[in-house]
Structures are given as structure tokens and as C-alpha cells.
Amino acid sequence: EVKHGRVCQLAFLGQIVTRNGVHLSGDIDYSGHSFESYPNGLAAVFGDNAIPQAGALQIFAFVGFLELFVMKDSANGAEPGDFPGDF
């Protein structure tokens, strides 16, 4: 649950930063769409200028990969509730 709490904190921070107009510079794809050309919040998923379906599926697949293979809940032999290497 500590992992999911940290992910939620990063998602909240990302919302605050992008809603204040701070976006990555450059283009998000080869056709010239910039990061600033997409809206914030749910409009980026369901709005008129939404992220294309293929892009949303890539994001979903990448997060699934991280969840299954990188950010495992295994504690390397530690007892439940003990988080080795945690601050």
C-alpha cells in the first residue's frame, strides 16, 4: 500500500503542475502535436482533443508492465509490514 500511496501522490502533483500551465516542451509524436495541445484532466481522455486511443493503450500497457514486473510487492524475504530500503 505504500507503493500505491506514492503513485497517488505523484498523480496529484502531476495534476497540480499541469493545471498551472507547466507542460513538457517539444512534440509528443512525429506528426507535430505538442504536449500543450492536449487538455488537462478528464478532457484529455474523453474530450474533443483527447489523446488518441492508441496512445491511451500504450500508457495503460506501460503502467501494467510496471505493476507486474518492476514494482513488485515482494519484500525480498522481509516480514509483512517491513519495507527494506524504505526511508
N, C-alpha and C positions, 0 to 999 in steps of 0.2 A: 504493500500500500504506500510505502514511502516513494517508490518509483512513480506511481500514478499521481501522487500529490505534487511531485516536482514537475511532471508533464503538465498538469493543470496550471501550476504557477507560470510556466513558460508560455502556455497558451493565453493566459490572461495578460501577461506582459506584452505578448505579440499584438493583442487587440488594442491595448492602450497605445502602443507605439505607432501602429499603422493608422489608427483613428486620429492621431495627431499629425498625420501627413508625412511621416517618415517611411520611405519605401526604399527598397534596393535600387541601385542605379542599373542602367542597362536594359537589355531586352530579355524577355522570358522565353522567347522562341526565335526561330530563324526567320519568321515572316515579319518581324519588326514590332511585335506587341511589347510594350514596356510594362514593368511591374506596376507602374502608376495607372495604367489603362484599365485595371480591374478594380472593381469596387471593394469596399470593406464588408466584413460580417457575412450574413446570410445572402446578401445580394451577390457575393462572389460565387455562390453555389447555385442560386435559384433565379437570379435577376436576368435582365436583358443582356448585360455584358458579362455573363457568368463565365467561369473558367470552362473550357471545352471538356466534354465528357472523358476524352482520352487522358487529359491532364489530371482530372479528378481521380480516375482509376489508377494512374501512376502514383499519385500521392497515397492513395489507400493501400496499394500494393507495397510501397516502400515502408509505410508505418507497420503493416502486417509483418513484413520481413524483420524489421527491428524488434517487434514484440516477440516473435517466435524464435529468432536466432541470436540476437545481440543482447537484448535486455532481459535475459532470463531471470527468473525468480530464485534460481538455485543459489544457495548461500555458501557453496563450496565446503559443505560439511558442518556449517555452523548450526547452532540450535535455532529453532523458530523464534523470531523476535530479535535475534542478534544479527547485526548488519556489519560484517567485517569491511573495513576500509571506509566506513561512513564517518562523517565529521561529528 
